[in-house]
Amino acid sequence: MPNSKSAAKRHRQSQSSRLRNRAAKSAIKSQLKKTHTVAKSADTATLDAEFRATVKKLDQAAAKGVLHKNKAARLKSRLVANLKPTKAPPAKVG
């Protein structure tokens, strides 16, 4: 239990921000899974749209302080590395 009015307010604020941050992190994880699922299919147009949406969510979360900016950058880098083989044109044989 908080002992002062300011501590009580800070506790209320931290509870609401915790819920907001949890929702944002959950949305990011869902979007990442969705992008990886689309990457397994051969639909490049959908993949491009999902990739853009994922990057946007990561950037917004980093800007709001939900994620650290380096973590967002790391997740984007890993995502690009995982998607590169699916977006690359097939190698020429011969």
Protein Blocks (a to p, Z undefined) as FASTA:
>chain_A
ZZbfklmmmmmmmmmmmmmmmmmmmmmmmmmmmmmmmmmpmcfklmmmmmmmmmmmmmmm
mmnomacfklmmmmmmmmmmmmmmmmpccddeZZ
